[in-house]
């Protein structure tokens, strides 16, 4: 097994969920210093590592989306793919860090920028202010071999909240649950036909004319397509299983939300998924993920969504439309963690990266991705720098199905070595 894969396996044993990645930060800092690299860490816990006079900066994030049993990660290999047992793997973006570790082992004169909390809104990248000297930055957060990414979507998290009151209900009590759907990345997988547990649950309740909602806990992460959703309801009619919806009668008589029917109607009417396709790029142009809904015992109702668009105007329109939609149901709306799109840009650097890609894979193409890469944010801070993004093939990130193609890792590292040599 290659040194890169060994490095990655080491990383999987160090907890680094978003907001809880201090142990990995300490490990990376120590690893770099032991190899005579200079290291800076800022207030947002971004890490800047450097040796010599560098022309190229390699960039990645060091947090991961923890799904299933993560951060307890047990890896295994099946038919050339590395996977994790009942958890997300963290190849997004841990495999990039493993490549960086190998380059540090080899003593390469490079800059390395590792940002914090990318997976929950590019939080670290938004505050990066290190004195970078490089002319070029290569992001290592893409997920398809032989492709050079030159643009990405912008995004925003839109959260709606309100306080409801509880009233007496009537009829029998049921738990209505959708559990264990496949989930996926709310950007790159949003057009893959992956069902949303929230929408499946909502359609069942709407179709059965359920109006009494006691509680709902649905979804896992803002940037993940919901895999699980559970509601406690009351109904005068007998309810039974249907497809992925499992129904269990409970011997309880809970109070119900006075406006529970509105929440069910909201789920039914919300247009989750792709809103517009970009035919030129062959990817979604506008999308939104109905990510999380919770209603607690105090009557607090919170709905979280992640919106994406390939240009700033479309993102602004989507944000306004979504805000207005929630407001018609009496919610207060907050827009946060907004980040810009990275407008596709062909340069001498992207051409060089494309050339090296073709020399290893025998083919290449320049692409844009319907997900947030940190290039868009960082490019605004370093306007004279040229950017590109590459990465090994990773499937189903942000889910317990996440897997990485091992020969793709080795070939992508060869591309990276070629880029370093050429520059």
N, C-alpha and C positions, 0 to 999 in steps of 0.2 A: 504494500500500500504506500502511496506516495507521501512525501513529507507534508504536502498541503492538506491531504485528507487527515493525516495524523494531527496536524495543527487544529483542523476543524473539529475533530472528535474531542480534543482538549477543551475547545471553546464550548461545546455542548454541555460540558460538566460544570460550567461556571454560570450561575443564574444571571440572566440579563434581559428580563422582561422590561418593557418600557416603564420608566419611572423607578425601576428597581435594578439598575445595572451598575451599581457602584463597585461590586466585586470584579466585574469584567474591566471596568475603567482602571482599577488598581493593577490588575494583571497586565493590561496593555502597556501602561506606563512603565511598570517594572521590566517587562519584556524588552521594550525599546531602549531604556536606559542601560540595561545589561549589555546591549550591543552598540553602545556608544553613540546613540542618537540623542539629540536634544529634544526635550519634551516640554510643552506648555499645556496647561489646562485652564480654561476660563470659568467664569461663574456659572455658565449653563452646562458645564462639564463636557464641552467640546474638547477634543484632544488634537494638538498639532505636534507632529513629529518631523524632524528634519536632520539631514546629514549632508554636508558639503554644499556646493553651489548647484542647486537643483533647477532644472528647466521644466520638469513635470511634477505635478501634484496628483496623487491618487486619493480618491475620496470615497468614503463609505459611511454608513451609520452602524453603531454598535449595539443598538437595542433590537429586540425582536418582538413579534406578536406571539404571546403565549396562549396557546389553545390546548384543550384537553389536559393531559397531565403535566405539561410544561410549567415550570422550568425543569421538572424531572424528565430528562430526555434519554431514551434508550435507542440507539441507532442500530440499524441492520441494513444489509445490502441484498437487493433482490433484482436479478436480471439487469445488472449494470446501474441500478439506481440506489442511492442511499435514502432511507426513509427513517421515520421514528415510530415507535410503538405507542399508539393512542395519544399522540401529541404533535404539535407543530415541531418542525425540525430546526428552524433557525438558519437554514442555508441563506435565507434573506435576512440579513446581509452578512452572516457569519462566514460564508465561503470567501467573500471579498477580504475579510480580515485575515483569514488563513493565508491567502495569497500575499497580503502585505507582510505577514510574519515571515513567510519564506524569503521575500525580498530583503527584509531586515537581516535574516540569517546570512544572506549573501552579501550584505554590506552596501547595497545600492545607494548612490547619492540621489535621494529623492525627498520630496515633501509628502507627508501623509496627513490627511485631514479626516478625522473620525468624529462624526457629529452625534449628538445625544437626542433621544426621544423623537426620532424621525417618524416612527410609526403612529404617533399620536398627534401629528400636526407639524412636522418639520420644526419642532421647537428650538432645537440647538442651532440648526442652520440659519434660522431667522436672526440670530444674534452673533454669528461668526464675525470676528473683527481682527483676526491674526494678521501679521505682516507677511503675507504670502509673496514669494518672489517669483514663482513659476510663471511661465508664459502660457502653459497649457494645463488644463485639469481634466483628468479622466475619471469619471464616475464609474463605479463597479457594481451598480445596483440594478442593472438590467437582467432580464431573465430568459433570453433566447440567444443561443449560440449563433455565430456567423452573421449577426445583425449589429449594426452601429446605430445607436439612437442619438438623434440630433434635435429632439423636441419632446415635450411632455405636456400633460394636462395641468391646469391650475385647479385649485380646489378650495373648499371651505366646509367647515362643520356647522350645521344649522341645528340648534337645539330649541325645542319648544317646551314650555312648562306651564302648569296651572295647578291650582288647588281646588279640589272638588269636595263635596260633602258626602257622607254615607247615610243611607236611609234603609228602612226595613225592606227586605226582599220577600219573594214568595216562590213557591215551587221547590223542586228538588235541587240539590247542589251537585255540581259536577266539576271534575278536573278535566279540562280539554287540553291535550298536549300534542305538540309536534316535536319530536326529538331525533337527534342523530342524522339530520340531513347533511349533505356533503360539505356545505359552506364553500368559501373561496374568497379571493381578493375582490374588494368592492370596485376596483378599477379594471384590471386586466381580465377578470373573469366575469364582469357584469353582463357581457354579451354571450355567455356560454350556455345559456338556458338553465342555469343552476337555480332551483326553486328557493325562494325565501320562506323560512319557517314562519315569519310574521305574516306574510301574505297568505300562506296556506291556512294558518290558523284563523286569520281574519275572514277569509272567504267562507270557511266552514261556519263561523258564528253568524256571518251575514246571511248565508243561504238558509240557515235554520232559524232566522229571525230572533236570535238571542238579543235581549235588550238589557239584561241584568248582569253587570260585570262587577265582581267583587275585587279581583286583583289580576294583574298580568305582569309577567316577567319574561321578556322576550329579547333575543339577540345577545351577542357576546362583546363585540368590539365595533367601534364606529366604522373601521375600514375593512370589516368582514361581512360577507353576505350571511345573514342569520341562519344558524343551523338548528337552533332550539327555541321553542316558544311555549309557554304554559300559562293558561288562564283558569281562574276559578270563577264559575258563573252559576246562576240559578235559572231554572227553566221549568215552565208548566208542562212542556212536552218531553217525552222520552228521547234521549240522545244516544246515538250509537257510533261505533267506529266508522271511519270512512277514509280509505287510502292511508296516507301518512298520519292522519289525525286519530289519536287514541283517546277514548273517553272512559272515565272512571267515576262511578257514583260515590259521593261522599256523604257521610252521616253528620252533616253540619248544617247550620242555618246562618251563614254569614250575612252581615250587612252588605249592601251593594252601592256602588257609586251612583249618585243622582244623575250624572251625565254619561254613564257607561255606554249607552247606545250611541252617543256621539263618537266615542273612541272607536267603536266597531265600524261605524260608518266612515270615519276618517281613514282607517286602515283599508277599507274597501275602495275608497275613492283615490287614495294616494297612488300616483303613477311611479312605482318603483322600477328601476332598471334604466335601459337606454332610452333617452328622449330624442336623440338625433344621431344619425350616422355620418361619419366623415368619409365620403366615397373616395376622395383623393388619397387619403392616407390608409384607407381600408380598416379603420378602427372607429369605435364610438366617438362622436363629437361632444355629446352632452349626456350625462347620466347622473342618477342620484340613487343612493342606497338608503332604504328605510332600515336603519341599523339596530336600534334598541328602543324598546318601550317598557317602562316600568310604572306601576301604580302601587304605592305602598299603603300600609294600614292607616296612615294619617290623611290620606286623600291626595297626596302629592302625585301628580302625573307628569312624567318626563318622556319626551320623544327625541331621539338623537338621529341625525342623518348626516351622510357625507356626500357632498355635491362635487362634481368634476366637469370641466369643460376645457376645450383645446384653445380657447382664446378668452381674454379678459371680459369682453362685452357679453359673450354668451354666459359666462359664469355669473356676471352681475345680474343678467336677466333671470337666470335660474334661481339665484338667491332671492331676488325680489318676489318672484312668483311663489316660491316655497314659503316665504315669510307671510305673504298675503293669504295663502291657503291655510296655514296654521291659525292665523289671526281670525279667520271666519269661524273657527271652532272655539274661540275664546282663549287661545293660548298667548302667552308672552314669548317673544322669540329673540334669541341671541345668536349672532353670527360670530364665529371665532376661528382661530387657527387658519386664517385665509392665506393662501400662498399663490404666487403667480404662475401662469403657464410659461413654458420655455419655448419660445417661437423657433420652429425649425430653421437651422442655420448651417449651410454647407460652407466649409472653410478648408484651408490647407491642412489643418489638423484633422478634421473629419475624413478628408481624403487619405491622409497618411494612415489613420486607424483602419479605414476600409481596405487599403492596400495590404496591410499586415494581416487583416482578417482573411482576405482571399488567399493569401500565401499559405495559411494553415488549413482552412476549411475548403478551399477550392471554389468558394462562392462567398458573396457578401451582398448586403443591401442596406441602404440607409432607411431608418424608420423613425416614427414617433410613437409614443406609448400613452395609453389612456390611464395614466397613473401619475402620481406626483414624484418626480425626481428632484433632488436637491439642487440640481443645476440651475433651475429657474430662479430660486432664491439667491444662490451664491453668485450667479452671473450679474445680478443687480448690484452686488457689493464690489465686484471686481470686473468692471466693464471692459478692460483691455485684455482679459484672459479669454482664450478659446476653449470650448468645451465639447466633450463627446462622452457617451456612456456605452459600456459593454458589460457582458456578464455571461456566466454559464447557463445552461438550460435548467430552469427551476419550474416545476409545475405545482399548482394549487397552493401558493404561499398564503399565509394567514389562515391556514386550516390544518386539521390533523392529517390531511392527505398529502401535505407538502413533501416533495421529493426533489432530489437533484441528480442530474445525469453525470456520472463520475468521469467518463471519458471527455465529456464537454468541459469539465473543470480543468483537466490537463491541457486540452487544446487551447482553451481560453487563456490559460497561463502562458502558453507559448506565444500567443498573440501579444500578450502584455510584455513579455520579454523582447519581442521584436519591435514593439513601439518604443520601449526604453532605449534599445540599441539605435534605432533610427533617429531618435531625437538627440 
